[in-house]
Amino acid sequence: MAVSPNLVPASVTAVSTLATATAGAPWWGVVICLVLVLAATSVQTLFPQDSPDRLIWWTNHREHRRLRRAHDHDRRGLRPGPPA
């Protein structure tokens, strides 16, 4: 798995700049902007960026969904459908 850079300094800089730009804005507007900035900077940390890592992540995600679907069908007494 690739090591991602620490995004906290960039987030703090972006949030402080955003707070300066929104001085006098309603509190809910500042909170929405803060959440958007933090979400945008955390995407790189949550999802792998290197191609082989991304392929492994999606393969594992699809396998997990397939197994969960089969387990749900078994619990309900239904036969699992064809693999997707």
C-alpha angles and dihedrals in degrees: 000000000000119000111240122212120252106267097187096095091050091048093050091049092048093047094048090049090047091050090052091049093049097047106145093019120128114275093243091055091053091048092051091050091047092052092048092051093048092046092050093051094046096053092079091053096046098047123047115247102197115089098235091047091048091051091050091047093052092044091052091045092053092046091050092051091048092051092046091050091050091048091051090051091049091050091052093046094248127130116249115253126235115296114268 
